[in-house]
């Protein structure tokens, strides 16, 4: 019988007492004191802060907003903690607190979200939690629809300047309310049966057409408002596709990367993106996401998601009133 290492021996010892625990972090096979991991996190945060300050001291920092980086930390933390809410929160924050026009807020948010989805997609790719056929069939509908939504924003901006803000406020507000309601349903009502555990699912012709149709609707909404790339599609996948939760999340993140990348390029082409502000958001959100992901298992995310849903509902109502 193979000999046990120190980590396996400690875990086995805990099992004898009937309380299996997660493996203790180890370096070179030896358990690492908790304070060492705290030191590592503090060191990483200090290095990141020095890098951020250095960037702001360069000419590039003149195109960025440090307050937006702080907001990026907060949004990234919530996304890492709850797995949702980034795009839905970012657009109203850019409009209400930073004075962005709706067209600029939508384009900047979409481009920023595309970059963040790239990091998440890489993680899910390594964990093999992406249903590739499902994601690609969704993209067949969502990418052209998302680009059409971006084109609709640009068309209104160029030809109906007197009403573009009102229309977009109404569209964003409605989308926020829908996403908020769906999030409440997901948190408080929806229960996923154990039968929802497929790793991959067969897509018949009818299901492929339905998937393309779902992509069309969701893609246009996201391209028009930047809201819902996570929650909206995730709800559809949870309800109508009996996949394991990890596959739902991975497929949704990868599909969002495809959709937001194509739509973001269109928004840049139409001049609706402030790349300096995208950089400021990324500078803050990356450490925020990492920290939030680290604390996921230690935080009651159900109630955080419920609070997030209420915030989205309030933001949606505020958008409609602003219209």
RAHUHU-V463637 format. One record per pair of residues at least 12 apart in sequence whose ideal C-beta (glycine too) atoms are under 6 Angstrom apart, sorted by the first residue. I is the first residue (numbers start at 1). J is the second residue. D is the distance in Angstrom with one decimal. If there is no record, write none. Layout:
BEGIN
i	j	d
I	J	D
I	J	D
END
This chain:
BEGIN
i	j	d
5	29	5.6
6	29	5.9
7	23	5.6
7	26	5.1
11	23	5.8
48	287	5.1
52	283	5.5
63	276	3.1
64	276	5.0
64	279	5.6
64	280	4.0
65	280	5.1
68	277	5.8
68	280	4.2
68	281	5.8
69	280	4.8
69	283	4.8
69	284	3.7
70	284	6.0
72	281	4.2
72	284	2.8
72	285	3.9
73	284	4.1
73	288	4.2
75	89	5.7
75	90	5.8
75	285	5.9
76	285	3.3
76	288	2.6
76	289	4.2
77	288	4.0
77	291	5.8
77	292	4.2
79	289	5.7
80	289	4.0
80	292	2.5
80	293	4.0
81	292	3.8
81	296	5.9
81	299	5.9
82	301	5.1
82	304	5.4
82	305	5.1
84	230	4.7
84	231	5.1
85	308	4.9
87	109	5.8
87	113	5.0
87	226	5.5
87	227	6.0
87	229	5.2
88	179	5.3
88	227	5.0
88	312	5.4
90	109	4.7
91	105	5.0
91	109	4.8
91	226	5.1
92	315	4.2
102	165	5.6
102	168	3.7
103	153	5.6
103	157	5.2
103	272	5.0
104	272	5.8
106	226	4.4
107	267	3.5
107	272	3.0
107	273	4.2
108	273	5.4
108	274	5.2
108	277	5.5
108	278	5.9
109	226	4.3
110	226	4.9
110	260	5.5
110	263	5.3
110	264	4.9
110	267	5.5
111	264	4.0
111	273	4.8
111	278	5.2
112	278	4.8
112	281	4.8
113	260	5.2
114	260	3.8
114	261	4.7
114	264	4.4
115	282	5.9
117	253	5.9
117	256	4.9
117	257	4.0
117	260	5.9
118	257	5.8
120	253	4.4
121	253	5.5
121	254	4.8
121	257	4.6
124	250	3.6
124	253	5.6
129	246	4.6
129	247	5.6
129	250	3.3
130	250	4.4
130	251	5.5
130	254	4.7
131	200	5.6
131	247	5.4
131	251	4.6
133	203	5.8
134	251	5.5
135	251	5.0
135	254	5.0
135	255	4.2
137	208	5.4
137	211	4.3
137	212	5.9
138	211	5.6
138	215	4.2
138	255	4.8
139	255	5.9
139	258	4.5
140	212	5.1
141	212	3.9
141	215	2.9
141	216	3.9
142	215	3.6
142	218	5.8
142	219	3.1
142	259	4.7
143	259	5.9
143	262	4.7
145	216	4.6
145	219	3.4
145	220	4.2
146	219	4.0
146	222	5.8
146	223	3.6
146	259	5.2
146	263	3.9
147	266	4.8
149	220	4.7
149	223	2.4
149	224	3.8
150	223	4.9
150	263	5.4
150	266	4.1
150	267	5.2
152	224	6.0
154	270	4.0
166	323	4.9
169	319	5.1
169	322	5.1
169	323	3.6
170	323	4.6
171	224	5.6
171	225	5.1
172	225	4.7
172	319	5.1
173	316	4.6
173	319	3.0
173	320	3.9
175	221	5.9
175	225	4.4
175	227	4.0
175	228	5.9
176	227	5.8
176	312	5.1
176	315	5.1
176	316	3.3
177	313	5.9
177	316	3.6
179	227	5.9
179	228	5.2
179	231	4.9
179	232	5.9
179	312	5.7
180	309	4.7
180	312	3.6
180	313	3.8
182	231	5.9
182	235	4.8
183	231	5.5
183	309	3.9
184	309	4.6
187	302	5.8
187	305	4.8
187	306	5.1
196	242	4.7
197	244	4.8
198	242	5.3
198	243	5.3
214	236	5.5
218	232	5.6
218	233	5.2
219	259	5.8
223	263	4.9
229	256	4.5
233	252	5.4
234	252	4.8
END
